């Protein structure tokens, strides 16, 4: 399987991100391999597409449920002082 260098660099960054934050992202399934990512991008097999779609759906659900960082301009201290 061959991907252009820039695409492979992006796949490598995504794989590294998922590997590093697997626990924080609450991924219950195993981390897809680089060849699975490549296979999905090259439309090589239906299995690769299914695995990547499950991971992407989980990441999207996680992003939608995450409240994010509060706006520091609206945060008050205990003394009711705005920052």
C-alpha positions in Angstrom: 0.0 0.0 0.0 1.3 3.4 -1.0 0.1 6.8 0.3 1.7 10.1 -0.5 4.2 11.3 2.1 2.0 14.1 3.3 -1.0 11.9 3.7 1.1 9.2 5.5 2.4 11.9 7.9 -1.1 12.9 8.8 -2.1 9.3 9.3 1.0 8.8 11.5 0.0 11.9 13.6 -3.6 10.6 14.1 -2.3 7.1 15.0 0.1 8.7 17.5 -2.7 10.9 19.0 -5.0 7.9 19.4 -2.2 5.8 20.9 -1.2 8.5 23.4 -4.7 9.4 24.5 -6.4 6.0 24.3 -7.3 6.0 27.9 -8.6 9.7 28.1 -10.7 9.2 25.0 -12.3 6.1 26.6 -11.7 3.9 23.5 -12.9 0.4 24.4 -11.6 -1.3 21.3 -8.0 -1.8 20.3 -6.1 0.9 18.4 -6.2 0.3 14.7 -2.8 -0.4 13.1 -1.2 1.9 10.5 -1.9 -0.7 7.8 -5.6 -0.5 8.8 -5.6 3.3 8.5 -3.9 3.0 5.1 -6.3 0.3 3.9 -9.3 2.5 4.8 -7.9 5.5 3.0 -7.0 3.5 -0.1 -10.5 1.7 0.1 -8.6 -1.6 0.3 -11.1 -3.6 2.4 -14.5 -3.2 4.0 -13.0 -4.4 7.3 -10.5 -1.5 7.4 -13.3 1.0 6.6 -15.5 -0.5 9.4 -12.8 -0.3 12.0 -11.9 3.3 11.1 -15.5 4.4 11.0 -16.1 3.0 14.5 -13.1 5.0 15.8 -14.2 8.2 14.0 -17.8 7.9 15.3 -16.5 7.4 18.9 -14.2 10.4 18.6 -17.1 12.5 17.2 -19.4 11.4 20.1 -16.6 12.2 22.6 -16.1 15.6 21.1 -19.8 16.4 21.2 -20.1 15.4 24.8 -17.0 17.2 26.1 -17.9 20.5 27.7 -14.6 22.0 26.8 -12.7 24.7 28.8 -14.8 27.4 30.4 -14.5 30.9 29.1 -12.1 32.6 31.4 -13.7 36.0 30.7 -16.9 34.7 32.3 -15.3 32.9 35.3 -15.8 34.4 38.7 -13.6 33.8 41.8 -15.2 33.0 45.2 -15.0 36.7 45.9 -17.2 37.4 42.9 -14.4 39.0 41.0 -14.3 38.5 37.3 -11.0 37.8 35.6 
